[in-house]
Amino acid sequence: MKSDSRDTQLRLCRLEETLRRAGVKLTPQRLEIFREVLRASDHPDAETVYHRVRQRVPTVSLDTVYRNLWLLHDLGLILALGSPRERVRFDGDLRPHHHFICTSCGAVYDFYSAELDRLHLPADVSALGSPDRVQVEIRGLCTRCAQTDVEPGRQ
């Protein structure tokens, strides 16, 4: 599991409180979708969340998963990663962190950097708006794919 149990409990309490303030019910499906994103360290896309949740809640639909992921995102409970043209992936870890995305296999890895957290933004950014978070996304070959590319006779 990605989050420790104390952190998970705090996040579940925040979920309940945020949904209540938004006038939205905490359904069993919504709870399982949120739990799945919290426990996943691989930043799953909606279809992956659907397949995992469906093992526990066989009646859940893909549409329900999509709608709830976007609801959780809009309420500030999870993050959406990636370009709108790619399959959007979701992250339940709201702590300041950054991502390394493999351009070959698509794996997403979290990494932490106090230096990047203190990144000085250029003055041009303030002309665009008021940022509330900085998240660096680095793309390249992960170690596994880089080794595969180097080893002769492997594809």
For each residue, the residues with C-beta under 8 A, 3 or more apart:
1: 4 5 8 38 39
2: 38 39 40 41 92 93
3: 7 8 11 38 39 92 93
4: 1 7 8
5: 1 8 9
6: 9 10
7: 3 4 10 11
8: 1 3 4 5 11 12 35 38 39
9: 5 6 12 13
10: 6 7 13 14
11: 3 7 8 14 15 34 38 77 92
12: 8 9 15 16 31 34 35
13: 9 10 16 17
14: 10 11 17 18 77
15: 11 12 18 19 26 31 34 72 77
16: 12 13 19 20 26
17: 13 14 20 21
18: 14 15 21 22 75 76 77
19: 15 16 22 24 25 26 30 75
20: 16 17 23 24 26
21: 17 18
22: 18 19 75
23: 20
24: 19 20 30 71 75
25: 19 30
26: 15 16 19 20 30 31
27: 30 31
28: 31 32 57
29: 32 33 53 57 60 64 68
30: 19 24 25 26 27 33 34 68 71 72
31: 12 15 26 27 28 34 35
32: 28 29 35 36 53 56 57 60
33: 29 30 36 37 49 53 60 64 65 68 69 72
34: 11 12 15 30 31 37 38 68 72 77 78 92
35: 8 12 31 32 38 39
36: 32 33 39 40 44 49 52 53
37: 33 34 40 44 49 69 72 78 90 91 92
38: 1 2 3 8 11 34 35 92
39: 1 2 3 8 35 36 92
40: 2 36 37 43 44 48 49 52 92
41: 2 110
42: 48 107 108
43: 40 81 89 90 91 99 108
44: 36 37 40 48 49 52 89 90
45: 48 49 87 88 89 90
46: 49 50 62 65 66 69 87 88 90
47: 50 51 62 87
48: 40 42 44 45 51 52
49: 33 36 37 40 44 45 46 52 53 65 69 90
50: 46 47 53 54 60 62 65
51: 47 48 54 55
52: 36 40 44 48 49 55 56
53: 29 32 33 36 49 50 56 57 60 65
54: 50 51 57 58 60
55: 51 52 58
56: 32 52 53
57: 28 29 32 53 54 60
58: 54 55
59:
60: 29 32 33 50 53 54 57 64 65
61: 64 65
62: 46 47 50 65 66
63: 66 67
64: 29 33 60 61 67 68
65: 33 46 49 50 53 60 61 62 68 69
66: 46 62 63 69 70
67: 63 64 70 71
68: 29 30 33 34 64 65 71 72
69: 33 37 46 49 65 66 72 73 78 80 90
70: 66 67 73 74
71: 24 30 67 68 74 75
72: 15 30 33 34 37 68 69 75 77 78 90
73: 69 70 76 77 78 79 80 90
74: 70 71
75: 18 19 22 24 71 72
76: 18 73 94
77: 11 14 15 18 34 72 73 92 94
78: 34 37 69 72 73 90 91 92 94
79: 73 90 91 92 93 94 135
80: 69 73 88 89 90 91
81: 43 88 89 90 91 99 108 137
82: 86 87 88 89 101
83: 86
84: 88
85:
86: 82 83
87: 45 46 47 82
88: 45 46 80 81 82 84
89: 43 44 45 80 81 82 108
90: 37 43 44 45 46 49 69 72 73 78 79 80 81
91: 37 43 78 79 80 81 99 108 110
92: 2 3 11 34 37 38 39 40 77 78 79
93: 2 3 79 97 110
94: 76 77 78 79
95:
96: 112 117 133
97: 93 110 111 112 135
98: 110 111 112 113 116 135 136 137 138
99: 43 81 91 108 109 110 111 135 136 137 138
100: 108 109 111 138 139 140 142
101: 82 106 107 108 109 137 138 139
102: 105 106 107 108 109 139 140 141 142 145
103: 139 140 141
104: 141 142 145 149
105: 102 142 144 145
106: 101 102
107: 42 101 102 142 144
108: 42 43 81 89 91 99 100 101 102
109: 99 100 101 102 142
110: 41 91 93 97 98 99
111: 97 98 99 100
112: 96 97 98
113: 98 116 117 136
114: 117 118
115: 118 119
116: 98 113 119 134 136
117: 96 113 114 134
118: 114 115
119: 115 116 134 136
120:
121: 125 126 131 134
122: 125
123: 126 127
124: 127 128
125: 121 122 128 129 131
126: 121 123 129 130
127: 123 124
128: 124 125
129: 125 126
130: 126
131: 121 125 134
132:
133: 96
134: 116 117 119 121 131
135: 79 97 98 99
136: 98 99 113 116 119
137: 81 98 99 101
138: 98 99 100 101
139: 100 101 102 103
140: 100 102 103
141: 102 103 104 145 146 149
142: 100 102 104 105 107 109 145 146
143: 146 147
144: 105 107 147 148
145: 102 104 105 141 142 148 149
146: 141 142 143 149 150
147: 143 144 150 151
148: 144 145 151 154 155
149: 104 141 145 146
150: 146 147
151: 147 148 154
152:
153:
154: 148 151
155: 148
